[in-house]
Amino acid sequence: MSLGYVLRLLWTHWPWWLAGALVGLWLVPLARIIPRHVLQCAKAPANAWQGPGGGLEQPIPLARRIWVPVVNASLWAYAAGTASHSAFWATLPGAGLASTLVLLALIDWDTTMLPDWVVLPLGLAGLGSSYAGFTPHSLLAGAASAAVVLGLMGGLAWVFQRIKGESGVGGGDLKLLAALATWWGLVGVLYIVLWSSLVNVVWCLVWRRFKGFSPQAEWPFGPAIVVAALVWYLQH
């Protein structure tokens, strides 16, 4: 995707770009509000979950308030430019999918948490989009793909835990992959798993080498899944 193509998208679909930027501004604080409510409902302290982003008690970085709206605006413009037709409802599923993935990446980066409040609606939206014909497969195929992903990846995680004594993939990651299967099917998710695993290893090594983070923090898999999923989305 060339720079010229991106600029044409932004010029042609400026209402979607503007709406995406405004939603992106809203995503930044929402990524703190949702996990805070989740922890409050669980009666857990705000610092109970901490990722490389430092948890919920760290101030939101200024750079995040800039790059998130820009990225989200670009994704919304792309969704408008690649929709099957120009109707509002044809663009909304892709735009909503992209924003939800960005939101999940932000939450997981700060807290290593992928809340059901966000992941489960993402899966239901994928099934609804399959039923409406916005995905290349049927509703039944989408549901079956999600079930297979849960069974396959859950089984591998169970085997890994039995051998190593620790969890290889978190429950939130499994649910996210299953939700993505409702959008892109089993084959798409397998590619996402492959590329996200590579991204995650490189990302972790580089971050530890140049940034580092608190010994109490854990490294999340969700942001790498989101990066791979967005790349898959942009290519398909």
C-alpha positions as CSV (number, residue, x, y, z in Angstrom):
1,M,0.0,0.0,0.0
2,S,1.8,3.1,-1.3
3,L,1.8,6.6,0.3
4,G,-0.1,7.9,-2.7
5,Y,-2.9,5.4,-2.2
6,V,-3.1,6.4,1.5
7,L,-3.3,10.1,0.7
8,R,-6.0,9.4,-1.9
9,L,-8.0,7.5,0.7
10,L,-7.7,10.3,3.2
11,W,-8.8,12.9,0.6
12,T,-11.7,10.9,-0.9
13,H,-13.0,9.6,2.4
14,W,-12.3,12.6,4.7
15,P,-15.6,12.2,6.7
16,W,-14.5,8.7,7.7
17,W,-11.0,10.0,8.4
18,L,-12.4,12.7,10.7
19,A,-14.7,10.3,12.4
20,G,-11.9,7.8,12.9
21,A,-9.7,10.5,14.5
22,L,-12.4,11.5,16.9
23,V,-13.1,7.9,17.9
24,G,-9.3,7.4,18.2
25,L,-9.2,10.3,20.7
26,W,-11.9,8.5,22.7
27,L,-10.2,5.1,22.6
28,V,-7.2,6.4,24.6
29,P,-9.1,7.1,27.9
30,L,-11.5,4.2,27.2
31,A,-8.5,1.8,27.3
32,R,-8.1,2.8,31.0
33,I,-11.8,3.1,31.9
34,I,-12.7,-0.5,30.9
35,P,-10.0,-2.4,32.8
36,R,-10.5,-0.1,35.8
37,H,-14.2,-1.1,35.9
38,V,-13.3,-4.8,35.4
39,L,-11.0,-4.7,38.4
40,Q,-13.5,-2.8,40.4
41,C,-16.1,-5.5,39.7
42,A,-13.6,-8.2,40.7
43,K,-12.7,-6.1,43.8
44,A,-9.1,-6.2,42.8
45,P,-6.6,-3.4,43.3
46,A,-5.8,-1.1,40.3
47,N,-2.2,-2.3,40.3
48,A,-3.1,-6.0,40.3
49,W,-2.5,-6.3,36.5
50,Q,0.5,-4.6,35.0
51,G,2.1,-4.8,31.5
52,P,4.9,-3.0,29.8
53,G,2.7,0.1,29.7
54,G,3.0,0.3,33.5
55,G,-0.6,-0.5,34.5
56,L,-3.5,1.8,35.3
57,E,-1.7,4.1,37.7
58,Q,0.8,5.4,35.2
59,P,-0.2,8.6,33.3
60,I,-1.2,8.2,29.7
61,P,1.8,9.0,27.4
62,L,1.4,12.1,25.3
63,A,2.5,10.2,22.2
64,R,-0.4,7.8,22.6
65,R,-2.9,10.7,22.4
66,I,-1.3,11.5,19.0
67,W,-0.6,8.2,17.2
68,V,-3.8,6.4,18.2
69,P,-6.1,9.0,16.5
70,V,-3.9,9.0,13.4
71,V,-3.8,5.2,13.1
72,N,-7.5,4.9,13.8
73,A,-8.3,7.6,11.3
74,S,-6.2,5.8,8.6
75,L,-7.9,2.5,9.3
76,W,-11.4,4.0,9.0
77,A,-10.4,5.7,5.7
78,Y,-9.1,2.3,4.5
79,A,-12.4,0.6,5.6
80,A,-14.3,3.2,3.6
81,G,-12.1,2.8,0.6
82,T,-12.4,-1.0,0.5
83,A,-16.0,-1.4,1.4
84,S,-18.1,-3.5,-1.0
85,H,-20.3,-0.3,-1.7
86,S,-20.5,3.2,-0.4
87,A,-23.3,2.7,2.0
88,F,-22.7,3.5,5.7
89,W,-23.4,0.0,6.9
90,A,-20.9,-1.5,4.5
91,T,-18.0,0.5,6.0
92,L,-19.0,0.3,9.7
93,P,-18.1,-3.3,10.3
94,G,-14.5,-2.9,9.1
95,A,-14.1,0.4,10.9
96,G,-15.5,-1.0,14.2
97,L,-13.3,-4.1,13.9
98,A,-10.2,-2.0,13.5
99,S,-11.0,0.3,16.4
100,T,-11.8,-2.6,18.7
101,L,-8.4,-4.2,17.9
102,V,-6.6,-0.9,18.6
103,L,-8.5,-0.7,21.9
104,L,-7.6,-4.2,22.9
105,A,-4.0,-3.6,22.1
106,L,-3.9,-0.6,24.4
107,I,-5.6,-2.4,27.3
108,D,-3.4,-5.4,27.0
109,W,-0.2,-3.4,26.7
110,D,-1.0,-1.6,30.0
111,T,-2.6,-4.4,32.0
112,T,-2.0,-7.8,30.1
113,M,-5.8,-8.0,30.2
114,L,-8.2,-8.7,27.3
115,P,-11.6,-8.1,28.9
116,D,-14.6,-10.2,27.9
117,W,-16.5,-6.9,27.8
118,V,-14.7,-6.1,24.5
119,V,-13.6,-9.5,23.1
120,L,-17.0,-11.2,23.2
121,P,-18.8,-8.4,21.4
122,L,-16.1,-8.5,18.8
123,G,-16.9,-12.2,18.2
124,L,-20.6,-11.6,18.1
125,A,-20.0,-8.7,15.6
126,G,-18.0,-11.1,13.4
127,L,-20.9,-13.6,13.4
128,G,-23.3,-10.8,12.6
129,S,-21.1,-9.6,9.8
130,S,-20.9,-13.2,8.4
131,Y,-24.7,-13.4,8.5
132,A,-25.0,-10.1,6.7
133,G,-22.5,-11.0,4.0
134,F,-19.7,-8.7,5.0
135,T,-17.2,-11.5,5.4
136,P,-16.2,-14.1,2.8
137,H,-17.7,-17.0,4.7
138,S,-21.1,-17.9,6.0
139,L,-22.4,-17.6,9.6
140,L,-22.0,-21.4,10.1
141,A,-18.4,-21.4,8.8
142,G,-17.6,-18.5,11.1
143,A,-19.0,-20.2,14.1
144,A,-17.3,-23.4,13.3
145,S,-14.0,-21.7,12.7
146,A,-14.2,-20.1,16.2
147,A,-15.0,-23.4,17.8
148,V,-12.1,-25.1,16.0
149,V,-9.7,-22.3,17.0
150,L,-10.8,-22.6,20.7
151,G,-10.4,-26.3,20.6
152,L,-7.1,-26.4,18.7
153,M,-5.3,-23.5,20.5
154,G,-6.8,-24.4,23.9
155,G,-5.6,-28.0,23.5
156,L,-2.1,-26.9,22.6
157,A,-2.0,-24.5,25.5
158,W,-3.1,-27.4,27.8
159,V,-0.3,-29.6,26.5
160,F,2.2,-26.9,26.9
161,Q,1.1,-26.3,30.5
162,R,1.3,-30.0,31.3
163,I,4.9,-30.2,29.9
164,K,6.3,-26.8,31.1
165,G,4.1,-26.3,34.1
166,E,3.1,-22.8,33.0
167,S,0.5,-21.3,30.6
168,G,1.7,-20.6,27.1
169,V,-1.3,-18.7,25.9
170,G,-3.7,-16.8,28.2
171,G,-7.5,-17.3,28.2
172,G,-8.0,-13.8,26.8
173,D,-5.7,-14.5,23.9
174,L,-7.6,-17.7,23.1
175,K,-10.9,-15.8,23.1
176,L,-9.5,-13.1,20.9
177,L,-8.2,-15.6,18.3
178,A,-11.6,-17.3,18.3
179,A,-13.3,-13.9,17.8
180,L,-11.0,-13.2,14.9
181,A,-11.9,-16.5,13.4
182,T,-15.5,-15.3,13.1
183,W,-14.2,-12.5,10.8
184,W,-11.4,-14.3,8.8
185,G,-12.0,-18.0,9.3
186,L,-9.6,-20.7,10.5
187,V,-6.9,-20.2,7.8
188,G,-6.7,-16.5,8.5
189,V,-6.3,-17.0,12.2
190,L,-3.5,-19.6,11.6
191,Y,-1.6,-17.0,9.6
192,I,-2.3,-14.4,12.4
193,V,-1.0,-16.8,15.0
194,L,2.2,-17.5,13.0
195,W,3.0,-13.9,12.3
196,S,2.0,-12.6,15.8
197,S,4.3,-15.2,17.4
198,L,7.3,-13.9,15.4
199,V,6.3,-10.3,16.1
200,N,5.9,-11.0,19.8
201,V,9.4,-12.5,20.1
202,V,11.2,-9.7,18.3
203,W,9.1,-7.0,20.0
204,C,9.9,-8.5,23.4
205,L,13.6,-8.8,22.8
206,V,13.9,-5.3,21.4
207,W,11.8,-3.7,24.2
208,R,13.8,-5.5,26.9
209,R,17.0,-4.4,25.3
210,F,16.3,-0.8,24.9
211,K,13.4,0.0,27.2
212,G,12.9,-2.6,29.9
213,F,10.0,-2.6,32.3
214,S,9.1,-3.3,35.9
215,P,10.0,-6.8,37.3
216,Q,6.3,-7.0,38.4
217,A,5.1,-6.6,34.8
218,E,4.3,-9.4,32.4
219,W,4.7,-9.4,28.6
220,P,1.3,-9.6,26.8
221,F,0.6,-11.5,23.6
222,G,-2.5,-9.5,22.6
223,P,-0.7,-6.4,21.0
224,A,1.2,-8.7,18.7
225,I,-2.0,-10.5,17.7
226,V,-3.5,-7.1,17.0
227,V,-0.6,-6.1,14.8
228,A,-0.8,-9.3,12.8
229,A,-4.6,-9.1,12.6
230,L,-4.4,-5.5,11.3
231,V,-1.8,-6.4,8.7
232,W,-4.1,-9.3,7.6
233,Y,-7.0,-6.9,7.4
234,L,-5.1,-4.4,5.3
235,Q,-4.0,-7.2,2.9
236,H,-7.5,-8.7,2.5
